[in-house]
């Protein structure tokens, strides 16, 4: 598989670089670095730089000239692909809706998708991911939520170049099938890897915090929450607290 790659010695954000050079970058290109100094996560949260022995990467995708609903599920697709790779190292990853990947309850990866639309035309999608590979425990001391690295959970360092190749190769191996079949292709696996189904959770939505039991994820990738008052709510976007 011939994957086009752009390596950056250092960058503020691979997603920002990809968006700024979107017209020049070909479809199915990965932009990656080991020194991302100003990464961002969902809801514009800062992704802290935790050393050079980790992966910061963006997939540049130009699947069509118009935006299709399946593109909104690419972050969930990537969370499943990452989980499969992590499992090959003997760990048991869990997915926190919508796309955070955890090991032993601690976050090891963050994913962010950004689309560039000009008028009615889709210029491209930039799908970014940061994976904590060999970061040491001291680097997570001032992070608010529990975080870890694959090396910490394994008890040994791993080859980040090898991990990177496994990640992008597996992503593109099933990418076309996912675009064709949508979230339903991975829904069963996504649910089996979930950390939230049948759990009572709090979700910060756009305008309020909702508490209830997470009962399902639909074929569109949305979260079905049975609120404490008995009402069923479907959430397209939110953050499990």
Residue frames relative to the residue before (quaternion, step in Angstrom):
aa qw qx qy qz dx dy dz
X 1.0000 0.0000 0.0000 0.0000 0.00 0.00 0.00
X 0.2545 -0.7912 0.5436 0.1173 3.57 -0.63 1.15
X 0.0258 -0.8086 0.5864 -0.0396 3.56 -0.17 1.32
X 0.3425 -0.7315 0.5519 0.2072 3.56 -0.85 0.96
X 0.0760 -0.8267 0.5571 -0.0194 3.55 -0.81 1.04
X 0.0959 -0.7478 0.6543 0.0587 3.54 -1.16 0.76
X 0.1230 -0.7975 0.5889 0.0457 3.57 -0.59 1.17
X 0.1346 -0.7808 0.6080 0.0516 3.57 -0.92 0.96
X 0.4825 -0.6815 0.4712 0.2841 3.57 -0.82 1.00
X 0.7587 -0.1328 0.1131 0.6276 3.55 1.07 -0.87
X 0.0661 0.7946 -0.5993 0.0714 3.58 -1.04 0.75
X 0.5620 -0.5781 0.4500 0.3841 3.57 -1.18 0.44
X 0.7737 -0.1552 0.1431 0.5973 3.57 0.94 -0.94
X 0.4464 -0.6861 0.4979 0.2866 3.61 -0.82 0.92
X 0.6188 0.5396 -0.3501 0.4510 3.60 1.05 -0.69
X 0.6665 0.4977 -0.3005 0.4667 3.57 0.92 -0.93
X 0.6308 0.5222 -0.3285 0.4706 3.61 0.96 -0.84
X 0.6765 0.5009 -0.2968 0.4509 3.59 0.86 -0.96
X 0.6590 0.5022 -0.3138 0.4637 3.59 0.96 -0.80
X 0.6763 0.5018 -0.2940 0.4521 3.57 0.99 -0.85
X 0.7660 0.3010 -0.1641 0.5438 3.60 1.18 -0.55
X 0.2168 0.8431 -0.4751 0.1283 3.55 1.26 0.41
X 0.6669 0.5156 -0.3141 0.4368 3.60 0.90 -0.86
X 0.7110 0.4615 -0.2584 0.4635 3.58 1.09 -0.67
X 0.6700 0.5032 -0.2946 0.4595 3.58 1.18 -0.53
X 0.4346 -0.7208 0.4865 0.2342 3.55 -0.88 1.00
X 0.6339 -0.5037 0.4330 0.3962 3.51 -1.34 0.40
X 0.8374 0.1647 -0.1562 0.4973 3.57 -1.17 0.73
X 0.4086 0.6578 -0.5065 0.3793 3.51 0.87 1.09
X 0.2101 -0.7428 0.6110 0.1751 3.57 -1.11 0.61
X 0.1726 -0.7374 0.6463 0.0940 3.52 -1.10 0.86
X 0.1052 0.8341 -0.5327 0.0971 3.60 -0.58 1.03
X 0.0497 -0.7746 0.6305 0.0080 3.51 -1.30 0.47
X 0.3211 -0.7052 0.5803 0.2508 3.54 -1.33 0.13
X 0.7128 0.3312 -0.2400 0.5698 3.56 1.34 0.14
X 0.1211 0.7713 -0.6063 0.1514 3.57 0.07 1.33
X 0.2046 -0.8618 0.4594 0.0663 3.53 -0.28 1.29
X 0.8096 0.1565 -0.0750 0.5607 3.63 1.14 -0.40
X 0.1199 0.8256 -0.5388 0.1174 3.56 0.79 1.03
X 0.2133 -0.7631 0.5967 0.1269 3.55 -1.28 0.44
X 0.2715 -0.7398 0.5918 0.1696 3.52 -1.26 0.57
X 0.7622 -0.3055 0.2617 0.5072 3.55 -1.25 -0.45
X 0.8233 0.1831 -0.1810 0.5058 3.56 -1.22 0.65
X 0.6005 -0.6273 0.3205 0.3784 3.54 1.19 0.79
X 0.3406 0.7365 -0.5134 0.2793 3.60 1.14 0.56
X 0.4928 -0.6623 0.4810 0.2952 3.55 -1.07 0.76
X 0.2396 -0.7283 0.6237 0.1521 3.57 -1.06 0.86
X 0.3438 -0.7884 0.4756 0.1845 3.56 -0.31 1.26
X 0.4366 -0.6618 0.5482 0.2662 3.54 -1.08 0.83
X 0.0332 -0.8221 0.5678 -0.0240 3.58 -0.61 1.14
X 0.8066 -0.3150 0.1346 0.4817 3.53 0.87 0.97
X 0.6027 -0.6200 0.4031 0.2996 3.51 -1.32 0.48
X 0.6416 0.5422 -0.3305 0.4303 3.59 1.18 -0.20
X 0.5771 0.5323 -0.3744 0.4934 3.53 1.15 0.79
X 0.4626 -0.6941 0.4878 0.2573 3.59 -1.26 0.17
X 0.0058 -0.7493 0.6619 -0.0188 3.54 -1.02 0.93
X 0.1344 0.8294 -0.5109 0.1819 3.57 -0.35 1.24
X 0.1137 -0.7648 0.6292 0.0789 3.54 -1.24 0.61
X 0.2834 -0.7120 0.6185 0.1736 3.53 -1.09 0.85
X 0.1847 -0.7526 0.6211 0.1171 3.59 -0.89 0.93
X 0.0119 -0.8266 0.5565 -0.0832 3.54 -0.52 1.27
X 0.0157 -0.7864 0.6172 -0.0205 3.57 -0.95 0.93
X 0.0047 -0.8782 0.4780 -0.0146 3.57 0.64 1.17
X 0.7962 -0.0624 0.0757 0.5971 3.62 1.11 -0.61
X 0.5665 -0.6087 0.4407 0.3383 3.55 -1.30 0.22
X 0.7306 0.3065 -0.2201 0.5691 3.58 1.28 -0.17
X 0.5018 -0.6639 0.4666 0.2994 3.57 -1.08 0.75
X 0.1367 -0.7842 0.6030 0.0535 3.56 -0.92 0.97
X 0.6463 -0.5669 0.3410 0.3804 3.62 -1.04 0.72
X 0.6140 0.5819 -0.3555 0.3976 3.61 1.02 -0.74
X 0.5862 0.5994 -0.3782 0.3925 3.58 1.11 -0.57
X 0.5983 0.5754 -0.3521 0.4323 3.57 1.17 -0.56
X 0.6951 0.4677 -0.2663 0.4766 3.60 1.23 -0.42
X 0.3901 0.7443 -0.4729 0.2650 3.59 1.23 0.11
X 0.6091 0.5430 -0.3661 0.4474 3.60 1.07 -0.60
X 0.6611 0.4925 -0.3084 0.4746 3.59 1.01 -0.78
X 0.6016 0.5445 -0.3450 0.4718 3.57 1.09 -0.72
X 0.6773 0.4860 -0.2935 0.4680 3.59 0.89 -0.92
X 0.6215 0.5370 -0.3526 0.4484 3.62 1.03 -0.67
X 0.6444 0.5015 -0.3159 0.4831 3.59 1.08 -0.70
X 0.6441 0.5158 -0.3195 0.4658 3.59 0.95 -0.88
X 0.6486 0.5071 -0.3160 0.4715 3.59 0.92 -0.88
X 0.6432 0.5324 -0.3215 0.4467 3.58 0.94 -0.86
X 0.6324 0.5267 -0.3299 0.4624 3.58 1.02 -0.78
X 0.6571 0.5035 -0.3110 0.4670 3.58 0.96 -0.85
X 0.6509 0.5206 -0.3124 0.4558 3.57 0.93 -0.92
X 0.6245 0.5544 -0.3343 0.4370 3.59 1.03 -0.78
X 0.6128 0.5695 -0.3466 0.4242 3.59 1.10 -0.66
X 0.6686 0.4696 -0.2918 0.4973 3.57 1.26 -0.34
X 0.6195 -0.5996 0.3234 0.3900 3.57 1.28 0.23
X 0.5655 0.5829 -0.3931 0.4312 3.59 1.27 0.23
X 0.3506 -0.7181 0.5616 0.2143 3.56 -1.30 0.34
X 0.1220 -0.8293 0.5428 0.0526 3.61 -0.01 1.25
X 0.1571 -0.7538 0.6294 0.1046 3.53 -1.26 0.54
X 0.3162 -0.7451 0.5603 0.1759 3.55 -1.13 0.71
X 0.1846 -0.7524 0.6262 0.0874 3.52 -0.93 1.01
X 0.4917 -0.6911 0.4362 0.3004 3.57 -0.59 1.16
X 0.5672 -0.2271 -0.7912 -0.0260 1.54 -1.74 1.62
X 0.8657 0.0478 0.0227 0.4977 3.61 0.89 -0.76
X 0.4017 0.6937 -0.5087 0.3140 3.64 1.13 0.31
X 0.2050 -0.7630 0.5994 0.1284 3.57 -1.06 0.74
X 0.1130 -0.8099 0.5756 -0.0061 3.54 -0.79 1.16
X 0.0900 -0.7329 0.6655 0.1084 3.54 -1.31 0.41
X 0.8307 -0.0259 -0.0452 0.5542 3.57 -0.71 1.12
X 0.7141 -0.4834 0.2395 0.4461 3.56 1.00 0.91
X 0.6619 0.4811 -0.3034 0.4883 3.60 1.27 0.09
X 0.4866 -0.6964 0.4538 0.2690 3.54 -0.92 0.96
X 0.1061 -0.7986 0.5905 0.0490 3.55 -0.91 0.96
X 0.8105 0.1387 -0.0648 0.5653 3.61 1.21 -0.28
X 0.1262 -0.7575 0.6350 0.0841 3.52 -1.24 0.61
X 0.1565 -0.7955 0.5839 0.0414 3.56 -1.05 0.83
X 0.0086 0.7958 -0.6040 0.0413 3.56 -1.00 0.86
X 0.1276 -0.7862 0.6027 0.0491 3.57 -0.83 1.04
X 0.0133 -0.7898 0.6130 -0.0177 3.56 -0.96 0.92
X 0.1968 -0.7908 0.5739 0.0814 3.56 -0.81 1.05
X 0.2172 -0.7542 0.6057 0.1311 3.54 -1.13 0.73
X 0.0029 -0.8032 0.5927 -0.0597 3.56 -0.47 1.27
X 0.0919 -0.7884 0.6079 0.0205 3.56 -0.85 1.01
X 0.7864 -0.0394 -0.0368 0.6153 3.51 -0.24 1.31
X 0.7503 -0.3000 0.2528 0.5321 3.57 -0.55 -1.15
X 0.6172 0.5733 -0.3296 0.4264 3.58 1.28 0.01
X 0.3615 -0.7148 0.5629 0.2037 3.53 -0.99 0.95
X 0.2700 -0.7800 0.5462 0.1427 3.57 -0.56 1.17
X 0.7459 -0.3311 0.2210 0.5340 3.57 1.10 -0.61
X 0.3362 -0.7014 0.5923 0.2101 3.53 -1.39 0.21
X 0.1389 -0.7622 0.6273 0.0785 3.55 -0.97 0.89
X 0.0815 -0.8130 0.5761 -0.0234 3.55 -0.49 1.27
X 0.0805 -0.8506 0.5196 -0.0080 3.54 -0.23 1.30
X 0.0147 -0.7863 0.6176 -0.0001 3.53 -1.20 0.62
X 0.1093 -0.7496 0.6483 0.0766 3.52 -1.14 0.76
X 0.0652 -0.8072 0.5867 0.0008 3.59 -0.77 1.03
X 0.3260 -0.7276 0.5720 0.1925 3.56 -0.83 1.02
X 0.1332 -0.8314 0.5385 0.0319 3.55 -0.32 1.29
X 0.8450 0.0015 0.0530 0.5321 3.59 0.44 -1.21
X 0.2924 0.7798 -0.5084 0.2190 3.60 1.18 0.39
X 0.4093 -0.7182 0.5151 0.2266 3.56 -1.04 0.84
X 0.7041 -0.5034 0.3206 0.3847 3.55 -1.27 0.51
X 0.6355 0.5680 -0.3292 0.4063 3.59 1.00 -0.82
X 0.6317 0.5601 -0.3318 0.4209 3.59 1.14 -0.56
X 0.6955 0.4548 -0.2720 0.4852 3.60 1.22 -0.29
X 0.3951 0.7764 -0.4369 0.2241 3.59 1.29 -0.05
X 0.7782 0.3162 -0.1825 0.5111 3.62 1.03 -0.67
X 0.4689 0.6346 -0.4658 0.4005 3.59 1.20 0.50
X 0.5193 -0.7035 0.3980 0.2777 3.55 -0.74 1.14
X 0.7775 0.2850 -0.1583 0.5378 3.60 0.79 -1.00
X 0.6322 -0.5539 0.3716 0.3943 3.61 -1.11 0.63
X 0.0566 0.7884 -0.6072 0.0806 3.59 -0.82 1.05
X 0.0273 -0.7918 0.6101 -0.0087 3.54 -1.20 0.52
X 0.3614 -0.6880 0.5688 0.2694 3.54 -1.33 -0.17
X 0.6500 -0.5134 0.3804 0.4114 3.55 -1.24 0.36
X 0.6433 0.5351 -0.3240 0.4415 3.59 0.99 -0.82
X 0.6456 0.5220 -0.3227 0.4545 3.58 0.97 -0.84
X 0.6989 0.4673 -0.2743 0.4668 3.56 0.96 -0.87
X 0.6784 0.4705 -0.2833 0.4880 3.59 1.16 -0.58
X 0.3738 -0.7181 0.4973 0.3119 3.53 1.08 -0.76
X 0.7507 0.2463 -0.1921 0.5822 3.58 1.24 0.41
X 0.5184 -0.6289 0.4788 0.3262 3.57 -1.18 0.51
X 0.1779 -0.7725 0.5981 0.1173 3.57 -1.20 0.53
X 0.5953 -0.5731 0.4386 0.3532 3.55 -1.30 0.39
X 0.3238 -0.7849 0.4940 0.1870 3.60 -0.36 1.21
X 0.6129 0.5430 -0.3578 0.4489 3.62 1.08 -0.64
X 0.6440 0.5134 -0.3099 0.4749 3.56 1.01 -0.82
X 0.6476 0.5127 -0.3135 0.4684 3.58 0.98 -0.87
X 0.6299 0.5461 -0.3254 0.4463 3.57 0.96 -0.90
X 0.6768 0.4965 -0.2936 0.4574 3.58 0.86 -0.96
X 0.6406 0.5174 -0.3278 0.4632 3.59 0.98 -0.82
X 0.6613 0.5304 -0.3087 0.4314 3.56 0.97 -0.86
X 0.7474 0.3886 -0.2576 0.4732 3.61 0.66 -0.98
X 0.6076 0.5530 -0.3644 0.4385 3.63 1.09 -0.59
X 0.6800 0.4731 -0.2866 0.4813 3.57 0.94 -0.89
X 0.5945 0.5682 -0.3618 0.4392 3.58 1.07 -0.69
X 0.7537 0.3956 -0.2253 0.4741 3.58 0.74 -1.02
X 0.5305 0.6401 -0.4046 0.3810 3.59 1.19 -0.39
X 0.8023 0.2429 -0.1086 0.5343 3.59 1.00 -0.84
X 0.3659 0.7833 -0.4459 0.2316 3.58 1.33 0.01
X 0.6904 0.4722 -0.2941 0.4624 3.62 0.78 -0.96
X 0.6408 0.5174 -0.3232 0.4661 3.58 0.99 -0.81
X 0.6426 0.5168 -0.3229 0.4645 3.58 1.02 -0.78
X 0.6446 0.5146 -0.3262 0.4619 3.61 0.94 -0.81
X 0.6762 0.5003 -0.2827 0.4609 3.56 1.07 -0.75
X 0.7996 0.3228 -0.1454 0.4852 3.59 0.86 -0.97
X 0.4003 -0.7481 0.4545 0.2711 3.59 1.19 -0.39
X 0.8090 -0.3068 0.2054 0.4574 3.53 -1.35 -0.20
X 0.5629 0.6209 -0.3883 0.3831 3.59 1.11 -0.60
X 0.5591 0.6125 -0.3834 0.4064 3.60 1.18 -0.52
X 0.8030 0.2685 -0.1133 0.5198 3.59 0.96 -0.85
X 0.3874 0.7744 -0.4543 0.2095 3.60 1.25 -0.19
X 0.6735 0.5004 -0.3090 0.4478 3.61 0.80 -0.95
X 0.6796 0.4731 -0.2872 0.4814 3.59 0.92 -0.90
X 0.6160 0.5537 -0.3347 0.4494 3.57 1.03 -0.83
X 0.6762 0.4862 -0.2874 0.4730 3.58 0.93 -0.91
X 0.6583 0.5169 -0.3164 0.4464 3.59 0.97 -0.82
X 0.7137 0.4229 -0.2434 0.5026 3.57 1.18 -0.56
X 0.4679 0.7160 -0.4246 0.2969 3.59 1.27 -0.11
X 0.3253 -0.7362 0.5628 0.1882 3.54 -1.21 0.63
X 0.7180 0.4940 -0.2070 0.4444 3.57 1.29 -0.16
X 0.5429 0.6413 -0.4141 0.3500 3.63 1.12 -0.50
X 0.8317 0.1254 -0.1726 0.5126 3.53 -1.00 1.05
X 0.5585 0.5641 -0.3989 0.4590 3.54 1.25 0.47
X 0.4209 -0.6466 0.5599 0.3022 3.58 -1.20 0.51
X 0.0288 0.8226 -0.5597 0.0960 3.54 -0.59 1.19
X 0.3034 -0.6862 0.6158 0.2405 3.51 -1.41 0.15
X 0.1021 -0.7983 0.5929 0.0263 3.55 -0.88 0.99
X 0.2822 -0.7343 0.5929 0.1721 3.55 -0.83 1.01
X 0.1554 -0.7977 0.5799 0.0567 3.54 -0.47 1.25
X 0.7710 -0.3428 0.2485 0.4757 3.56 -1.24 -0.33
X 0.8414 0.1450 -0.0402 0.5191 3.58 0.90 -0.89
X 0.8052 0.1247 -0.0830 0.5737 3.61 1.23 0.00
X 0.4310 -0.6457 0.5553 0.2983 3.53 -1.35 0.22
X 0.1442 -0.7994 0.5820 0.0387 3.56 -0.76 1.09
X 0.1261 -0.7913 0.5956 0.0563 3.58 -0.93 0.93
X 0.3444 0.7316 -0.5397 0.2342 3.54 -0.98 0.83
X 0.6200 -0.5307 0.4175 0.3995 3.56 -1.31 -0.23
X 0.3517 -0.7100 0.5698 0.2181 3.56 -0.89 0.97
X 0.1024 -0.8581 0.5028 0.0187 3.57 -0.30 1.23
X 0.8197 -0.0474 0.0629 0.5673 3.61 1.11 -0.49
X 0.2041 -0.6872 0.6647 0.2106 3.49 -1.45 0.07
X 0.3980 -0.7602 0.4670 0.2136 3.57 -0.66 1.11
X 0.6832 -0.4636 0.3651 0.4301 3.57 -1.32 0.06
X 0.6466 0.4872 -0.3180 0.4933 3.58 1.27 -0.22
X 0.5511 -0.6390 0.3779 0.3810 3.59 1.31 0.01
X 0.5077 0.6523 -0.4216 0.3729 3.58 1.27 0.16
X 0.4656 -0.6879 0.4967 0.2514 3.55 -1.19 0.68
X 0.2070 -0.7585 0.6078 0.1113 3.56 -0.92 0.97
X 0.0502 -0.8189 0.5699 -0.0460 3.54 -0.57 1.25
X 0.2199 -0.7456 0.6147 0.1333 3.57 -0.87 0.99
X 0.3013 -0.7997 0.4961 0.1538 3.54 -0.26 1.31
X 0.6776 -0.5163 0.3475 0.3919 3.56 -1.27 0.40
X 0.6698 0.4838 -0.2968 0.4788 3.59 1.21 -0.50
X 0.6184 -0.5781 0.3271 0.4199 3.58 1.31 0.15
X 0.5574 0.6113 -0.3886 0.4058 3.56 1.24 -0.26
X 0.2994 -0.7428 0.5727 0.1753 3.58 -1.07 0.80
X 0.0768 -0.8042 0.5892 -0.0116 3.55 -0.80 1.09
X 0.2070 -0.7548 0.6092 0.1275 3.57 -1.06 0.80
X 0.1515 -0.8193 0.5521 0.0325 3.55 -0.71 1.14
X 0.2957 -0.7543 0.5666 0.1501 3.55 -0.89 1.01
X 0.7963 0.0667 0.0042 0.6012 3.53 1.09 -0.74
X 0.3175 0.7347 -0.5547 0.2276 3.56 -1.10 0.66
X 0.3122 -0.7311 0.5819 0.1715 3.51 -1.34 0.15
X 0.3309 -0.7354 0.5559 0.2017 3.60 -0.63 1.11
X 0.3261 -0.7797 0.5115 0.1554 3.54 -0.70 1.16
